[in-house]
C-alpha cells in the first residue's frame, strides 16, 4: 500500500500537510482557511472525505487559522496537546478534541501517527511521522534545534517535510530587528539551511526517496539557492521546495518488497492520483 503526501502550503503565511493511503488521510496543521484547503485539495484530485483526523503541531496562527471551521464542517477529530489547545484560544467541540503526548502513537485506519516533542517557542510543540505498511513520512517544521528525538525519527523516514527556514547570512544582513533575529536563531525558533543540511547529510536513511524543503522564510531565504544546496548532495533523492504560494504535486511511495521502495518520477502526475 502506498503513502501519498503533499504540501497544501508551507510558510509563515500558512502551513498544511496531507499524508494518507488509498482510503484514509490526515492533515498536519490547518494554517489556511477551510475554503482554501478545499480549493487546493480539489485541484490535486484529493477528496476531503479521505481526511479522517487533524494533527496540530502548535498554536501559532500560521498552523491553526482554518482549524476550527474545517474541524466543525467535516466533524473531524483533532489531536492537539492540552497546553496547545488552551493557548490557541479556539473553540472546538470537546468530543472532537484528543490530547497529544510525547512519543504517543495513534492509529487512524491503516495509518500510524507518532507524535514527539520538539524545540520551538510555543506552549507544547510536536512533530509527527505518519506510517503505513512500514513506509513513513515525517513532518518536521518549526524546529529550533536538532535534537536526538528528531534524529531518531528522521532516520526512519522514506520521505520528509524538513524545515530549511533561513540562510544565516541573509538573516544577518536583513532588515529584521535584533530581537526577532535572536528569536529565530535562539534554539527555539527555526532551522537554518545549514542545520537542515547537516541533519540530512548525517542522518538520512539509505531508502529515503523524497525531501520537501519546508517553511522557508520569505525575507531570509532563497528557494533556488536552498534547493540547489540540497540537490548537490541528494543523489537520487527527489528534492524540491514546498511553496508558500501554492500546493505541491502529490507524491507517493510504495513498498514493493521487503526493504525495497519503488520510486518512479513519471507517476508523479496529480491527474493519476485521484483518491475519490
C-alpha positions in Angstrom: 0.0 0.0 0.0 1.3 3.4 -1.0 1.6 6.6 1.1 0.6 9.8 -0.7 1.7 13.2 0.5 1.6 16.8 -0.5 2.2 20.2 0.9 -1.1 22.2 0.8 1.0 25.2 1.8 4.3 25.8 3.6 5.4 29.1 5.1 4.7 31.8 7.6 1.5 32.7 5.7 0.1 29.2 6.4 1.1 25.6 6.9 -0.9 22.5 6.0 0.4 19.0 5.0 -1.5 16.0 3.7 -0.4 12.4 4.2 -2.5 9.3 3.5 -3.1 6.0 1.7 -5.8 5.0 -0.7 -8.6 5.2 1.8 -7.7 7.5 4.6 -5.5 10.5 5.3 -4.6 13.0 7.9 -3.8 16.7 7.8 -0.9 18.1 9.9 -1.8 21.7 10.7 -4.5 23.9 9.1 -2.9 27.3 8.6 -5.1 28.2 5.6 -8.8 28.9 5.6 -11.1 25.9 5.2 -12.2 27.2 1.8 -8.6 27.5 0.6 -7.8 23.9 1.8 -10.8 22.6 0.0 -9.9 24.5 -3.2 -6.3 23.2 -3.3 -7.4 19.6 -2.4 -9.8 19.7 -5.3 -7.1 20.9 -7.7 -5.0 18.0 -6.6 -7.8 15.5 -7.1 -7.9 14.7 -3.4 -11.2 14.1 -1.6 -11.9 15.9 1.7 -13.8 12.8 2.7 -10.5 10.9 2.8 -9.3 13.1 5.7 -10.0 11.2 9.0 -8.2 13.4 11.5 -6.2 16.6 12.0 -2.9 16.8 14.0 -1.8 20.1 15.3 1.9 20.9 15.9 1.5 24.1 17.9 -0.8 27.1 18.4 0.8 29.8 16.2 -1.7 31.3 13.8 0.0 30.0 10.6 -0.7 26.5 11.8 -4.3 26.8 13.1 -6.0 29.6 11.1 -8.6 27.3 9.5 -8.7 24.6 12.1 -12.0 25.4 13.9 -14.0 25.8 10.8 -12.6 22.8 9.0 -12.9 20.5 12.0 -16.5 21.6 12.6 -17.6 21.3 8.9 -16.2 17.8 8.5 -16.7 16.6 12.1 -13.0 15.6 12.3 -11.1 14.5 15.4 -8.4 17.0 16.4 -5.3 15.7 18.0 -3.7 18.6 20.0 -2.0 18.8 23.3 -3.9 20.3 26.2 -1.4 23.2 26.5 -1.6 23.9 22.8 -5.4 23.9 22.8 -5.5 26.3 25.7 -3.0 28.6 24.1 -4.8 28.5 20.7 -8.0 30.2 22.2 -10.1 28.3 19.7 -13.5 26.8 20.5 -13.9 23.3 19.2 -16.5 20.7 20.3 -15.0 18.8 23.3 -16.0 15.5 21.7 -13.6 16.2 18.8 -10.5 17.0 21.0 -8.0 14.3 21.7 -4.9 15.0 23.8 -1.4 14.5 22.5 1.6 13.4 24.5 5.3 12.8 23.8 6.1 9.5 21.8 2.3 8.8 21.6 1.2 6.5 18.8 -2.2 7.0 17.3 -3.9 4.6 14.8 -6.2 6.1 12.2 -7.4 3.2 10.0 -4.2 1.7 8.5 -2.2 4.8 9.4 0.0 5.0 12.5 0.9 8.5 13.6 3.7 9.1 16.1 3.9 12.4 17.9 7.1 13.7 19.6 8.1 16.9 21.3 10.4 19.5 19.7 12.2 22.8 20.5 10.0 25.8 19.5 8.7 28.9 21.2 5.2 27.5 21.7 3.3 26.0 24.7 3.8 22.3 23.9 5.0 21.8 20.3 5.1 18.5 18.4 6.4 17.0 15.2 4.9 13.9 13.6 5.6 10.8 11.5 2.9 9.1 9.6 3.4 5.4 8.6 1.5 2.8 6.6 2.9 -0.8 5.9 6.3 0.3 7.1 6.5 3.3 4.8 6.9 6.5 6.8 6.6 10.2 6.1 7.8 12.9 8.6 6.6 16.4 9.1 9.5 18.3 10.7 9.0 22.1 10.7 9.1 24.9 13.3 12.1 23.4 15.0 14.6 25.5 16.9 17.4 22.9 17.2 18.2 19.4 16.0 17.8 17.0 19.0 18.1 13.3 19.5 14.3 12.9 19.1 14.4 14.5 15.7 17.4 12.5 14.6 15.9 9.1 15.6 12.7 9.9 13.8 14.3 11.3 10.7 16.4 8.1 10.3 13.2 6.1 9.8 11.6 8.2 7.1 11.2 7.4 3.4 10.1 11.0 2.8 10.1 14.1 4.9 8.9 17.7 5.0 12.0 19.3 6.6 12.3 22.9 7.6 15.0 25.0 6.0 13.8 28.4 7.2 16.7 30.8 6.7 20.1 31.4 5.2 22.4 32.6 8.0 24.0 35.4 6.0 20.7 36.7 4.6 19.2 36.8 8.1 22.2 38.7 9.5 22.2 41.2 6.7 18.4 41.6 6.6 16.1 44.2 8.0 14.6 42.2 10.8 15.0 43.8 14.2 17.6 42.3 16.5 15.1 40.7 18.9 13.4 38.9 16.0 16.8 37.7 14.6 17.6 36.4 18.1 14.3 34.6 18.4 14.8 32.8 15.1 18.3 31.6 16.0 17.7 31.1 19.7 17.3 27.3 19.6 13.6 27.6 20.0 12.9 29.3 16.7 13.6 27.8 13.3 16.2 25.6 11.5 18.7 27.3 9.2 19.6 25.8 5.8 22.9 24.8 7.3 21.3 22.9 10.3 18.8 21.2 8.0 21.6 20.2 5.6 23.7 18.7 8.4 20.7 16.6 9.6 20.1 15.4 6.0 23.8 14.6 5.3 24.4 12.8 8.6 21.2 11.0 9.3 19.2 10.3 6.1 18.4 6.6 5.7 19.6 4.7 2.6 16.0 4.3 1.5 14.9 7.9 1.6 13.4 9.0 -1.7 11.8 12.4 -1.2 12.7 15.6 0.7 10.4 18.6 0.6 12.2 21.7 2.0 9.6 23.5 4.1 8.7 26.7 5.9 11.2 28.9 4.0 11.4 32.5 5.2 10.1 34.9 2.6 12.7 37.5 3.5 15.7 35.5 4.7 16.0 32.6 2.2 16.1 31.9 -1.5 14.2 28.9 -2.7 16.5 28.4 -5.7 19.6 28.6 -3.5 18.5 26.2 -0.9 17.0 23.7 -3.4 20.3 23.6 -5.2 22.2 23.3 -2.0 20.4 20.0 -1.2 20.3 18.7 -4.7 24.1 18.9 -4.9 24.3 16.2 -2.2 21.0 14.4 -2.6 21.9 11.8 -5.2 18.8 10.0 -6.4 16.6 11.6 -3.7 13.9 13.9 -5.1 14.3 17.3 -3.6 12.1 20.3 -4.0 10.9 23.4 -2.1 7.3 23.3 -0.7 5.8 26.6 -1.9 4.4 29.3 0.3 2.1 30.3 -2.6 0.5 27.0 -3.8 0.2 23.3 -3.3 2.9 20.9 -4.3 2.4 17.9 -6.6 1.1 14.8 -4.9 3.9 12.3 -4.4 3.8 8.7 -3.3 6.0 5.9 -2.1 5.0 2.3 -2.5 6.5 -0.7 -0.7 7.2 -3.3 -3.4 9.3 -5.8 -1.5 10.9 -6.1 1.9 13.4 -3.2 2.4 12.8 -2.1 -1.2 10.8 1.0 -2.1 9.6 2.0 -5.6 10.2 5.5 -7.0 9.1 6.4 -10.5 9.0 10.2 -11.3 6.8 9.5 -14.3 4.0 8.6 -11.9 4.0 12.0 -10.1 1.1 13.4 -12.1 -1.7 14.6 -9.9 -4.3 13.6 -12.5 -3.3 9.9 -11.9 -3.7 10.2 -8.1 -7.5 10.8 -7.7 -8.5 9.4 -4.3 -12.3 9.9 -4.6 
